[in-house]
Amino acid sequence: MKRKIMSIMMMVAMLFSMNITAFAVDRIGAPIAHAMRSSSYLDSYSVGIEARGNGTIAVTMTVDGKGKMEKIGVIEVEIEQKVNGNWRYYDSQYGAEHPEFYDYNTWDYVGTTYFQGTPGVSYRVTLTVYARNSKGSDTGYITSYTVVCR
C-alpha cells in the first residue's frame, strides 16, 4: 500500500513539473495555444493565429509574469510555412526591431502582430517569450496551431 501511495505521489510531482500546453478559443473564436510552466519569472504564455483575408495573418501574443517584471514580452516571432508536407522557415519578427513587443514594469504583456502570407498556404508561428526582474530572467517557447492563409 505504501508503495502504491509513493508511486501516485511521484506521478503527481512529475505532472506538476512538466511544461503543459493546452488549446483554447479566444474572444473572436480563433483557437490559441497556451503554455503554463514553473519558473521564477514566467507564469504562462499563449499564442493565437488567425487568417484575416487578403493574405493577412494576425498573431496574438500574451506573456504573464510571476509578479511585476522590469521587462516582459516577445523576443522573436518565427514564422513557418508548410511546403510539400514539411515545415520550412518563412520569416521572423524580432523584438529588437519591434519595440511594441515589450512592456516594462508590469505583470504581463499582450500584443498583436501581422504578416503577409500566400492564400492557400498553411502557416504556424513559434514565439520566444521573455520576462526579467531584478533577480534574473527566463525565456520560453510556444508554437501555435496551423492556419491556412486566405
N, C-alpha and C positions, 0 to 999 in steps of 0.2 A: 504494500500500500504506500509506504514512504517513497519507494522508487517511482511509482506512478505519479505521485504528487510532485516530486522533484522534476520529473520529465515534463509535466504540464507547466510548471513554473519556468523552466528553461525555455520552452517553446514560446511562452508569453513574453519573456525578456527578449528573445531574439526578434519577435514580431515588432516590439516597440523600438528596436534599434535599427530597423530597416527603413530605407527611403521608400515611401509609398506614393504612387501616382494613381490618381483617380480621375474619372471623367465626369463632367457636369455640364449644365447648359447655362449660358449667360442670359442677360436680360433680353437680347434680341433673338434668342433661340439657337445660337451657334454653340456647339459643344466646346468646352475648354478642358485642357489638361491641367491638373492641379497636383502639385507635389508638396508633401509635408515631410520634414526631416528634422532630426535632432541636431541642433547646432547652438552655439552660444550667441550667434548673430542672426541667422536666418530661421524664421519660424515656418513660413510656407511661401510658395510662389506658384503662379499659374500663367498659362499662355492660351490664347484663343486665336483662331484664324478663320477668316470669312471672305469668300469671293463676293465682291460688291458689284461686278459687272464692268463692261468696257475694259477688261484686263486688270482692274484694280483689286488688290487683295489687302485686307486690313488685318493687322496683328495687334491683339490686345495683350497687355503685359501687366502683371501685378507681382509685387515683392513685399512681403511682410517681415519686418524685423522683430527681434526679441528685445523690445524696449526701443528707446529713442536712439537712432543711428545718426552719426555725423554725415554719412553719405550712403545712399541706398538707391539701387536701380539695376540697369541692364548694361553690361559691358559690351555684349555682342548679340546681334540677331543674325544667325546664319541661315540662309535660305537654300533649300534643296529642291530640285525638280526631278520627276521620275522620267527617265529616258530608257526605252526598251526594257521596262520592268525593273530597272536599277535606279537607286537614288544617286544623283550627281549634284555637286556643288553648283549653285546658280549665282549667288551674290551674298554679301554681308553688309550689315549696317553696324557701325561701331559707336559706342558711347563717346569716344574721343572726338568724333565728328558730329555727334548729335547731343548737345548738352541737355536737351529735353529728356534724355534717357535717365537722368538722375534727379533725385531730390535730396535736400540737405536738412539736417537737424529735425528729422521727423521719424515716425514709426513705420511708414510704408511708402511705396511708390506705385502709381497707377498711370499707365500711358498707352498710347496707340501710335503705331507707325504704319506706313503703307508702302507697297511696292507694286510695280507693274509686271504682270505675267503674260503668258500666251494663252488665250482661250483654248480650252480643251486639255490643257496640260495640268497634271497633279503637282501640288507643292506642299511642303511642310517646312517648319522653322524649328530651330533649336536655340533657346536663349541661354546665355551665360549671365546669371544674376549675381549681384554683389551687395554686401552690406558691411559697413565698417563703423566701429565706435572707438573710443579712446583705448580700449583694451585689446583690439585686434580686428580681424576681418575674416570673411569667408565668401566662397563662391559656390554656386550650384548650377546644375544643368537640367533643362527640361525640354522635351520635344513635343510639338503639337501633333494632333492628328492630321490627316491628309485632307486637302480641299482641292477641288477641280476648278481652275480658273474659268470665268465666263465673261 
